[in-house]
Amino acid sequence: MPPKWPCQPDRRDPDYRRLDDRMNFAFHVAVFAASNSSLWFFHILRPQTLLWVQWFTLTWLLLLLGHGVYVFAIASYSQTSAVDSPPKSSSG
């Protein structure tokens, strides 16, 4: 069951942004797990066909860890972030 939000979702709400970023990260972890488990399955069946699977998994894992560090340690969900500023119009 999807999470319920008590009001209309708005990307400017810091709690909503935090939840959205964490759900996005969870989705990326799920895609990583599904993709890599299938790649490793076929690699084990025929070891000479997917010689690049170790480097692919390691690279993707490092990118995923970087994404996790950003979401859980670096991202600022304060009210006065850059998301709140209106876009500049190009009237010239």
N, C-alpha and C positions, 0 to 999 in steps of 0.2 A: 504494500500500500504506500503510495507516495506521501511525503510529508505534507501536512497542512500548514498553510501560512495564515496568520490571524487577520491579515488585511490584504489589500491589493498589492501584489508584488511590485516593487520598485527598485531598480538597480542602484538608486541613490541611498537606499536604506543599508547601513553597514551590516546589520545582522543578516539581511537577505544576501548581500554580496558574499559574506563569509560562508553561508550555507551553499550558495551557488558555486563558489570556488571549490568547496570540499566535495560536492556532488560531481563536479566536473573532474576532479582528481580521482574519485572513486570509479568513474566511468573509464578513465584512462588506464587505471590499474586493471579493470576487468578486460579491456581490449588487449592489454599487454599479456595478461595471463592466458586468454583464449588463443591469441595468435601464436605466442611462443610455445604453448603446450602442443599445438598442432604441428608447428615446425619441428619441434624436438621429436614428436612421435614419428614423423616421416624420416627424420634424420636417423633415428634408431633403426627403423626398418631397412633403410638403404643408406648406410653411412657415407658412401662415395658420392651421393647426389647433392647434398646441401653442405658443402664445405665451409660456407660463410656463416652458418647459423650461430656459432659461438660469438663472433664479432658483432653480429646483428643484435643478439640478445644482450650482450654487454653494453653496447652503445645505447640501446633503447632503455635498459635498466638505469644507466647513468642519467639519461635525460628525465626519466621518471622520478628518480631520486631528487634531481634538481627542482622539478615541478613540486614535489612534496615539501622540500625545504622552503620554497617560496610561499606555498599556500599556508603551511603551518608555523613558519618562523619569521618570514620577512614581510609578508603582505600587511599593509596598514589598512584597517577598516574604520578609520575615523570619519567623522561627519564632514570634515573639510579636506577631502581628497580631490584629485584632479577630475574625477568622474562628475563632481558637482558643478564644475564650471561650464557655462553654456558655450557652444561652439561659436567661433568667430565667423561673421558673415564676410563674404568677399565682395563688398560693394566698392567699386572703384571708379 
